[in-house]
Amino acid sequence: MEHVHLAAEDEDDLYSGYNEYNPVFDADELENDVGFQQAVKTSYGRRPPMTAKIPGTALAARPLGTSFGARVPLASSLGRPTTGAVQDGAARPMTAVRAAGYSSAVRKGFSFDPLGQSRGPAPPLESKNEDTPEEKIKQMEKKIYELTEESCMAHSRGDLQLALEKAKEAGRKERALTRQREEIGLAAPVNWDLTFSVLFNLAIQHAANDMYAEALNTYQVIVKNKTFSNAGRLKVNMANIYFKQRNYQKAIKFYRMALDQIPNTHKEMRIKIMQNIGIVFIKMGQYSDAITSFDQIMSDSPNIKTAFNLILCYFAIGDRENMKKAFQKLISVDLGIGEEDKYIPANDDPHTNLVIEAIKNDQLRQMEREKQSLAEKFIMTSAKLIAPAIETSFAAGFDWCVDMVKTSQYTELANDLEINKAITYLRQRDFSKAVETLKMFEKKDSRVKSAAATNLSFLYFLENDYGQADRYADLAIVADRYNSAALVNKGNIVFVNQDYEKAAEFYKDALRNDSSCTEALYNLGLTYKKLSRLGEALDCYLKLHTILRNSAQVMFQLATLYEILDDPNQSIDWLKQLLSVSPTDPQALAKLGELYDNEGDKSQAIQYYYESFRYFPSNIEVIEWLGAYYIDTQVCEKAIPYFERAMLIQPTQAKWQLMMASCYRRSGNYQKALETYKDIHRRFPENIECLRFLVRLCTDMGLKEVQEYATKLKKVEKLKEIREQRVKSGRDGSARGRREGSASSVISPESRLSPSLDQVKDSGQSSQGTSAKGERLSAKLKALPGANEPYEASSNKEIDASYVDRLGPQIDRPKTAPQKRKEDDDFADEELGDDLLPE
């Protein structure tokens, strides 16, 4: 330790002096340095150095590292700077290894810049020359791809016309590109993928726009080009076009050509093509060939659609045994659907329950439900189809189908088949068998029991057995209180008993359980209508119209409500909407004609009344209005055919023949009028109006029968007076009622209902005077037959508002015939002659 000397605190640092500036290397002052300039001019300055170009650091003078004095840096004898000396602001590295950012060259103002940022931004990239042929071709290809993509997007949006235009434009540019390649003779190969995509898209767009010839030509171009690989598959598309054109022979030819070019490894594609071949054979009526195709599919890859088509083919040829075998194959097809239990939480694990809740209604689950629903639909349809054919009776065949279903994976369908069997009995009008079948479900589980009780309630309601209907409706509600059809049936029964408030509550309950129950909403509107709550009824039917956009019944109810609310314009608008859905509805046309008639628009009224008569020429009210319209417009000849039609419909009514005779007389055909009156007298000898007109005509025409008809007229009038006196003389109510009944039995209803069309002014007046004076007939003929007469007017006809798919009946029907106006039996305003008193 005696040789160790500690440095004092005031001694200099061991490495001091390395960063000191050495004026020897100040390059800026070399021009002013006289010694340096002199040395340059002499030969001394041109001597080679005595040492190496880069002398070692060992030659530099180094201060002693002792503690006895400060270290003073000494300049090298050759002018070499000391290690660590600062040169022009940059420190020299301490070793011979050159570090990043340092340079051995001495530069003024040099600073540390490893990234080279002091040099400024990089020069701009060289721009491409778009005038070169290669660049032009690339731009054209890019444009063609864009047009093809736009065409596909337009097709997906449903804008087929725009898609075709874009496809055609892409085709034109692709042909221009090919010609340009050939002109410049590029060595680059043709882009066959681009050509294929353009042609394929063009063919698809032609087919989508029903331009089948152009589509087939485009497909032929693709198929004949050997450069395109797997182009033979497009023959399936060509076969589909031939199928749409009903050219079934060529369709089968191209399907088979495509089938030959598809390898066996593509099994699913081959199965689909074989299905298409079988369907084409069905269209051609070659069921045996179709069966061969479907049998091969069922042996290789059975599926539900092929099995159903196979049943149809065997049913078409009447093969009973094979129908049974095909039905067994149908119910044994594996749908590939997992068990329902996997969607039921099995433990209290929250993570597992969240996963089950997430997959319970996802797209895969929805697809499984659709497949299951399709399979059930095929099974139900097949059972209903083959049941009458496979056994001696419908019931035996249905029982066989039920037994087969019970032993299959569709066990739950057995009960539905039994209910369907009862509904089939109902359609066959065999109510007893339907009731017997449905009563078998009274001891089944709640769902089936409720459905059967609902149907039984409906059946008893149709038979007007409201007690049994009420009983089974209650049974259905007890079995399933959320059964909306049962609630509708219960409401209907209460409605029939005129307890409208309670009926409305049942309909509301049905809507709370099933908001899409249209029957409940319809009947609720009818209930509000009965309760005179027209605003609420209008809301019901407006809401129902949003659900059933094309329902004629709903539109008619809306039109009727607006008519009651004194808004004829709205009523007319709704009736026009109804006619847009059902343009041949005669009752709606007649109603629209009546509304226009009430508004005073006779031209529109005659148009709609005439259309109604054209579609249904047996509506008495329409016939009556048309006849009265032509009489009112002084065109009596056109009114005669309508009264002839009315006479055919109601042959026991004398008024139609009286109107015909009046029209003949008004038009100047007195001979035809006389014959008509005589015919009326033969059929209705006690008709006073007929006898009066016969007396008048015979007097005007100077015929000998005038005295005969005058005598008969006096007798009939005298008889009528006697009968009236008998009626008035009776004081006892019961006796008077009996005498009235006797009088009514003697006097024909025709004589009481027949109107006085014309009355004789003067027995001695000439026929010219009669025609000059003129006759007036009201355009509103209102004497209609009663309900107890031989023919009822068509005003009682109704639009059937029942729904087949729902079992709750509708208890009210909208009446589309024109509403009856006030009756007026005065058909003529003229007075009778002095010698013939009016009736």
Secondary structure as UniProt FT lines:
FT   TURN            2..3
FT   TURN            9..10
FT   TURN            14..19
FT   HELIX           23..25
FT   HELIX           27..29
FT   TURN            30..32
FT   HELIX           34..41
FT   HELIX           43..46
FT   HELIX           57..59
FT   TURN            77..78
FT   TURN            83..84
FT   STRAND          86..87
FT   TURN            88..89
FT   STRAND          90..91
FT   TURN            100..101
FT   TURN            108..109
FT   TURN            114..115
FT   HELIX           117..119
FT   TURN            130..131
FT   HELIX           133..157
FT   HELIX           160..184
FT   HELIX           192..208
FT   TURN            209..210
FT   HELIX           212..224
FT   TURN            226..227
FT   TURN            229..230
FT   HELIX           231..234
FT   HELIX           235..244
FT   TURN            245..246
FT   HELIX           248..261
FT   TURN            264..265
FT   HELIX           267..284
FT   HELIX           287..300
FT   HELIX           304..317
FT   HELIX           320..331
FT   HELIX           340..343
FT   HELIX           350..359
FT   TURN            360..361
FT   HELIX           363..390
FT   HELIX           394..406
FT   TURN            411..412
FT   HELIX           413..427
FT   TURN            428..429
FT   HELIX           431..439
FT   HELIX           440..443
FT   HELIX           446..462
FT   TURN            463..464
FT   HELIX           466..479
FT   TURN            481..482
FT   HELIX           484..496
FT   TURN            497..498
FT   HELIX           500..513
FT   TURN            515..516
FT   HELIX           518..530
FT   TURN            531..532
FT   HELIX           534..547
FT   TURN            549..550
FT   HELIX           552..564
FT   TURN            565..566
FT   HELIX           568..581
FT   TURN            583..584
FT   HELIX           586..599
FT   HELIX           602..615
FT   TURN            617..618
FT   HELIX           620..632
FT   TURN            633..634
FT   HELIX           636..649
FT   TURN            651..652
FT   HELIX           655..666
FT   TURN            667..668
FT   HELIX           670..683
FT   TURN            685..686
FT   HELIX           688..701
FT   TURN            704..705
FT   HELIX           706..729
FT   HELIX           733..746
FT   HELIX           749..753
FT   TURN            763..764
FT   HELIX           767..773
FT   TURN            787..788
FT   HELIX           794..796
//
